[in-house]
Amino acid sequence: MGFSKNFVWGVATSTYQIEGTASDSGKGMNIWDIYTKEPGNVFEGHTGEIACDHYHRFREDIAVMKEMGIKAYRFSIDWSRVLPEGKGRINEAGVKFYNNLIDALIEAGIEPYITLYHWELPYELYKRGGWMNPEMVRWFGDYAMLVAKRFSDRVKYFFTLNEPQCFVGLGFLTGEHAPGIKAPMRDTFEMAHNALKAHGYAVQMLRQYGKQPLVIGYAPTCSMCYPETEKPEDIEAARKMLFSMQDDDRNWTWNVAWWSDPVLLGHYPEEGIKLYEKFLPKITDEDMKLISEPIDIYGQNIYNGKCIRMGTDGQPEIVERYKGFPKTALNWPVTPECLYWGPKFLYERYKKPIYITENGLSCHDKVSLDGKVHDSDRIDFLARYLKELKRAAGEIELRGYFHWSLMDNFEWARGYSERFGLLFVDYQTQERIWKDSAYWYRNVILTNGENL
């Protein structure tokens, strides 16, 4: 058993990380445009002002994807590029850019997958309270309606929110990401609830205004859990741990169940309701009905996981990593097992076809004396992870895999200090250089993973 014959092999990016602001294009400001200008917020003062200049170079980038054999491209739309104030006035130049991008992808035989929100909150809406404002539900729905009206004649696949764990947790709880706020706990739960309602309303709008039957999903993230052994008690411990809540209040957003149970099961997890009771906003049956508006597919961004066993007290416990445990350039642990057990546990619980919407790693990539980029670490990482994913594909309904990322890009608070791409980007010249992993991934696609 392996990957199905129509398994989708893709790559993913996000707008602020690659497009460049193209400030003469009528785009409005988003919170990252503002946040990166403040000294001390981003590594060495880097900004996404130019990034990979994908706004001007998208045709070149699509040609490379075609040559690489990429079947699908998951990209996000900058809300502030199409609606400069976040609502009301439409920027036709922004709409035209995404229309041209979509047309070029289709011409190249690459299926477009649109993410509505990859953290580009229009600054004008942020000034009106952003996710704290209940009106955000309607604003996001109206934005989804515009996207459906303008693009869904050619785009069939949509994801609503990317990683709400991050845009609420890192943006408003720890303050590491834009807008850099350390908000009261109560506020972050209000934002989370509004974001989930916005997701539900966006699903309704996409369905109502879609020009064809659409396939709609959601793309959260989290560290996965995998069992130390395949003994039933360890498997049960890993499953239980994966869907449990964080003990650390100031890090509460890092969990699966709070963000996915409402969307797919129609209720918040009981453990969370008890644990966070004092922070919760009013939650109505009507809210839950909106949040659980039916979706078709489930995306999960998976990078790593924790090893879990059943403790002698009958409770799950984390197995300590041994000294010298392998890690990426970003110091993330290398845990291939998470790409078997993660999707498996998620599928058991939520019973929706699964896409791995992001997976990859940062490496210390450089151009060697021979003019090439030899990223053997990435090849080894992907071979290990995809081998586990192949195992999962034989057991659950797994639809696709999107490598993060197509090319090196602006890595949020880390600026350009991290390289996640299959293509090396020289930020001085904007030259794209195929890394060894790009050729390797092309072969994986060509053989549909038979070579893993």
C-alpha positions in Angstrom: 0.0 0.0 0.0 1.1 3.5 -0.6 -0.2 6.8 -1.9 -3.4 6.7 -4.0 -2.9 7.3 -7.7 -4.5 10.8 -7.5 -2.5 11.8 -4.4 -1.8 15.6 -4.6 1.9 16.5 -4.4 2.2 20.3 -3.8 4.1 23.2 -2.3 2.9 26.0 -0.1 3.7 29.7 0.5 2.0 32.7 2.1 1.6 36.2 0.7 3.6 38.4 3.1 6.4 35.9 3.1 7.0 36.0 -0.7 5.1 38.7 -2.6 6.8 41.9 -1.5 4.4 44.8 -0.7 4.6 46.3 -4.3 3.5 49.5 -2.6 2.5 51.1 -5.9 -0.1 48.4 -6.4 -2.9 49.9 -4.4 -2.5 47.5 -1.5 -3.5 48.6 2.0 -1.4 48.1 5.1 -1.6 44.9 7.1 -0.4 44.3 10.6 2.9 42.8 9.3 3.6 45.8 7.2 3.4 47.9 10.4 5.0 45.5 12.8 8.2 44.9 10.8 8.9 48.7 10.8 9.3 48.8 14.6 13.0 48.3 15.6 13.6 45.1 17.6 10.5 43.2 16.3 12.2 41.1 13.6 15.7 39.6 13.2 18.1 42.3 12.1 15.2 44.6 11.2 14.2 42.6 8.1 10.9 43.3 6.5 8.7 41.7 3.8 8.8 44.8 1.7 10.6 43.0 -1.1 10.7 39.4 0.1 11.0 37.2 -3.0 9.4 39.8 -5.2 6.9 37.2 -6.2 4.4 39.9 -7.1 6.5 40.7 -10.1 8.1 37.2 -10.6 5.2 34.9 -10.2 5.3 33.7 -13.8 9.0 32.7 -13.4 8.1 30.9 -10.1 5.2 29.0 -11.8 7.5 27.9 -14.6 9.8 26.4 -12.0 6.9 24.7 -10.3 5.9 23.2 -13.6 9.4 21.9 -14.2 9.5 20.4 -10.7 6.3 18.5 -11.5 4.3 20.2 -8.8 0.6 19.2 -9.0 -0.9 21.8 -6.6 0.1 25.2 -5.2 -1.3 26.4 -1.9 -1.0 30.2 -1.6 -2.7 32.8 0.4 -4.4 36.0 -0.6 -3.4 39.3 1.2 -6.8 40.5 2.4 -5.4 44.1 2.4 -4.3 43.7 -1.3 -7.8 43.1 -2.5 -9.6 45.2 0.2 -7.2 47.9 1.3 -9.3 49.0 4.3 -10.4 45.4 4.9 -13.9 46.1 3.8 -15.8 48.3 1.3 -13.5 49.5 -1.5 -12.1 46.9 -3.8 -8.5 47.3 -5.2 -9.0 46.0 -8.7 -5.2 45.9 -9.3 -4.9 43.4 -6.4 -7.7 41.3 -7.8 -6.0 41.3 -11.2 -2.8 40.1 -9.7 -4.5 37.0 -8.2 -6.5 36.4 -11.3 -3.2 36.5 -13.4 -1.6 34.1 -10.8 -4.5 31.7 -11.0 -4.7 31.7 -14.8 -0.9 31.1 -15.1 -1.2 28.2 -12.6 -4.0 26.6 -14.6 -2.2 27.1 -17.8 0.8 25.2 -16.3 -1.4 22.4 -15.2 -1.1 23.2 -11.4 -4.2 23.1 -9.2 -4.6 26.3 -7.2 -5.5 26.0 -3.5 -6.4 29.3 -1.8 -5.9 30.1 1.8 -8.0 33.1 2.8 -6.1 34.1 5.9 -2.4 33.5 6.5 -2.1 36.3 9.1 -2.4 39.3 6.9 -4.9 41.3 9.0 -5.7 44.6 7.3 -4.4 47.4 9.6 -7.6 49.4 9.2 -9.6 46.5 10.8 -6.9 46.0 13.5 -7.5 49.7 14.4 -11.2 48.8 14.9 -10.4 46.0 17.3 -9.5 43.3 14.8 -10.3 39.8 16.2 -11.6 41.3 19.4 -14.4 43.0 17.4 -17.4 40.7 16.9 -17.9 42.5 13.5 -14.8 40.6 12.3 -17.1 37.7 11.6 -19.0 39.7 9.0 -15.9 41.4 7.7 -14.2 38.1 7.1 -17.4 36.7 5.5 -17.6 39.6 3.1 -14.0 39.1 2.2 -14.7 35.4 1.5 -17.7 36.4 -0.6 -15.4 38.7 -2.7 -12.9 35.9 -3.2 -15.7 33.4 -4.2 -17.2 35.9 -6.7 -13.8 36.7 -8.3 -11.9 33.5 -8.2 -14.1 30.4 -7.7 -14.9 30.0 -11.3 -11.4 28.6 -11.7 -10.4 27.7 -8.1 -12.2 24.8 -6.5 -10.1 24.3 -3.3 -10.2 26.7 -0.3 -8.8 26.8 3.2 -10.2 29.5 5.5 -7.7 30.1 8.4 -4.1 29.1 8.6 -2.8 28.2 12.1 -5.1 30.2 14.4 -2.9 28.7 17.2 -0.1 31.1 15.9 -2.0 34.2 14.9 -3.8 34.3 18.3 -1.0 32.7 20.4 2.1 34.4 19.0 0.4 37.6 17.9 -1.7 38.4 21.0 -0.6 36.1 23.8 3.2 35.9 23.8 3.6 39.0 21.5 6.3 37.4 19.3 4.4 38.0 16.0 2.4 40.9 14.6 0.9 42.9 16.2 3.2 42.1 19.1 0.5 42.2 21.9 0.6 40.5 25.2 -3.2 40.6 25.8 -5.1 39.4 28.8 -6.1 35.7 28.6 -9.8 36.7 28.5 -9.2 38.7 25.3 -7.4 35.8 23.6 -10.3 33.5 24.2 -12.7 36.1 22.8 -10.4 36.4 19.7 -10.3 32.7 19.3 -14.1 32.4 19.4 -14.5 35.2 16.9 -11.9 33.7 14.6 -13.8 30.3 14.6 -17.1 32.1 14.0 -15.4 34.0 11.1 -14.3 30.6 9.7 -17.9 29.3 9.8 -19.3 32.4 8.2 -16.6 32.3 5.5 -17.6 28.7 4.7 -21.2 29.8 4.2 -20.2 32.6 1.9 -17.9 30.4 -0.1 -20.7 27.9 -0.6 -23.3 30.6 -1.4 -21.2 32.5 -3.9 -19.0 29.8 -5.3 -19.3 29.5 -9.1 -18.9 25.7 -8.9 -19.2 23.1 -6.1 -16.2 24.0 -3.8 -14.0 21.8 -1.6 -13.5 23.7 1.6 -11.2 23.1 4.5 -9.3 24.6 7.5 -5.6 24.5 8.2 -4.7 24.5 11.9 -1.3 23.3 13.4 0.2 21.8 16.5 2.9 19.5 17.7 1.7 15.9 17.2 2.0 13.0 19.7 3.3 9.6 18.9 3.7 6.5 21.1 7.0 5.2 22.5 6.0 1.7 21.5 3.1 0.1 19.7 1.7 -1.3 22.9 -2.0 -0.4 23.1 -1.5 1.5 26.3 1.2 3.7 24.8 -0.9 4.3 21.7 -3.8 5.3 23.9 -1.6 7.6 25.9 -0.3 9.4 22.8 -3.9 9.8 21.5 -5.1 11.2 24.8 -2.1 13.6 25.1 -2.7 14.9 21.5 -6.2 16.1 22.3 -5.5 17.4 25.8 -5.1 21.0 26.9 -2.0 22.9 27.9 -1.2 23.1 31.6 0.6 26.4 31.0 -2.1 29.1 30.7 0.2 31.6 29.0 0.7 29.1 26.2 -2.9 27.8 26.0 -3.3 28.1 22.3 -1.0 25.2 21.5 -3.4 22.4 21.3 -5.5 20.6 18.7 -8.9 20.0 20.4 -9.8 23.6 21.3 -9.5 24.7 17.6 -10.7 21.6 15.8 -13.4 20.0 18.0 -15.7 23.0 17.6 -15.3 23.0 13.8 -15.7 19.3 13.3 -17.5 18.0 16.4 -19.7 21.1 17.1 -18.5 21.7 20.7 -15.5 22.9 22.6 -13.7 20.1 24.5 -15.0 19.6 28.1 -11.6 19.5 29.6 -10.9 23.0 28.1 -14.3 24.4 29.2 -13.5 23.3 32.8 -9.8 24.4 32.7 -10.4 27.8 31.1 -13.9 28.6 32.5 -12.9 31.9 34.1 -11.5 33.3 30.8 -14.4 32.3 28.4 -16.7 34.7 26.6 -20.4 33.8 26.3 -20.7 30.9 23.9 -24.2 30.3 22.4 -25.7 27.3 20.6 -26.0 29.7 17.6 -22.3 30.3 17.7 -21.5 26.6 17.7 -23.8 26.0 14.8 -22.0 28.6 12.8 -18.5 27.4 13.8 -19.4 23.8 12.9 -20.7 24.7 9.4 -19.8 21.5 7.5 -16.4 21.4 5.7 -15.1 18.9 3.2 -11.4 18.4 4.0 -9.1 18.9 7.0 -5.7 20.4 6.6 -3.0 20.1 9.3 0.4 21.8 9.3 2.7 19.2 10.9 6.4 19.8 11.6 7.3 17.7 14.7 5.9 15.8 17.7 6.4 14.5 21.2 7.0 10.9 22.2 4.5 9.7 24.7 4.1 6.6 26.9 1.6 5.5 29.5 3.0 6.3 33.0 2.9 3.9 35.9 0.2 6.1 37.4 -2.0 5.4 34.4 -1.5 8.9 32.9 0.3 9.8 29.7 3.8 11.1 30.1 6.3 12.8 27.7 9.4 10.6 27.0 12.5 12.8 27.5 14.6 13.2 24.3 18.0 11.6 24.5 21.2 13.8 24.5 22.1 14.9 21.0 18.6 14.3 19.7 18.5 15.4 16.0 17.2 18.9 15.3 16.7 21.3 12.4 18.5 24.6 12.0 15.6 26.2 13.8 16.2 23.8 16.7 12.9 21.9 16.0 13.2 18.2 16.8 13.3 15.7 13.9 10.4 13.3 14.7 9.3 11.5 11.5 6.8 9.4 13.4 4.5 12.4 13.8 3.6 12.1 10.1 2.2 8.6 10.6 0.5 8.9 14.0 -0.6 12.6 13.7 -2.8 12.1 10.6 -4.0 8.7 11.9 -5.2 10.1 15.3 -6.8 13.2 13.5 -8.6 11.0 11.0 -10.0 8.7 13.7 -11.3 11.7 15.7 -12.6 14.0 12.9 -13.3 11.5 10.1 -12.5 14.0 7.3 -10.1 13.5 4.3 -6.7 14.9 5.4 -4.1 17.1 3.7 -0.8 17.8 5.2 -1.0 21.5 4.4 2.6 22.3 5.6 5.7 20.2 6.4 9.4 20.9 6.0 12.4 22.3 7.8 14.9 25.1 8.0 18.5 24.2 7.0 21.8 26.1 7.0 21.7 26.2 3.2 24.4 28.0 1.2 25.6 28.1 -2.4 28.6 25.8 -2.7 31.7 26.5 -4.7 30.2 24.4 -7.6 27.3 26.9 -7.7 24.8 24.4 -6.3 23.0 24.0 -3.0 23.6 20.6 -1.4 20.9 20.3 1.3 21.3 16.6 2.2 19.8 17.3 5.6 16.5 18.3 3.9 16.5 15.2 1.7 17.1 12.9 4.7 14.4 14.7 6.7 11.8 14.4 3.9 12.7 10.8 3.1 12.1 9.9 6.8 8.9 11.9 7.1 7.3 10.9 3.8 8.1 7.3 4.5 5.9 7.6 7.6 3.2 9.5 5.6 3.2 6.7 3.1 2.4 4.2 5.9 -0.5 6.4 7.0 -1.7 6.7 3.4 -2.3 3.0 3.4 -4.6 3.2 6.4 -6.6 6.5 6.2 -8.0 8.8 3.6 -5.0 11.0 2.9 -5.5 13.4 -0.1 -2.3 15.4 -0.4 1.0 16.8 0.9 2.2 20.4 0.6 5.9 21.0 1.2 6.8 24.2 3.1 8.0 25.9 1.2 8.4 26.4 -2.5 11.3 28.8 -1.9 13.2 30.5 0.9 11.2 33.5 2.2 10.6 35.9 5.0 10.2 33.7 8.0 8.2 36.0 10.3 10.1 37.2 13.4 13.2 35.3 12.1 13.3 37.4 9.0 15.6 35.9 6.3 17.7 34.0 8.8 15.9 30.7 8.1 15.7 28.9 4.8 12.7 26.5 4.4 12.6 26.4 0.5 13.2 23.8 -2.1 14.5 26.8 -4.1 17.4 28.9 -2.7 16.7 32.6 -3.0 19.5 35.1 -3.4 17.9 38.1 -1.8 20.4 40.5 -3.4 19.7 39.4 -7.0 16.4 37.5 -6.6 17.9 34.5 -8.4 16.3 31.2 -7.7 18.6 28.2 -7.5 17.3 24.6 -7.3 18.5 22.9 -4.2 19.3 19.2 -4.4 16.0 18.6 -2.5 14.1 20.2 -5.4 15.4 17.5 -7.8 14.7 14.8 -5.1 11.1 16.0 -4.6 10.6 16.1 -8.3 11.5 12.4 -8.4 9.1 11.6 -5.5 6.3 13.2 -7.4 7.3 11.4 -10.6 7.1 8.0 -8.9 4.2 9.0 -6.6 6.4 8.1 -3.6 7.2 4.6 -4.8 10.9 5.5 -4.3 10.5 6.2 -0.6 
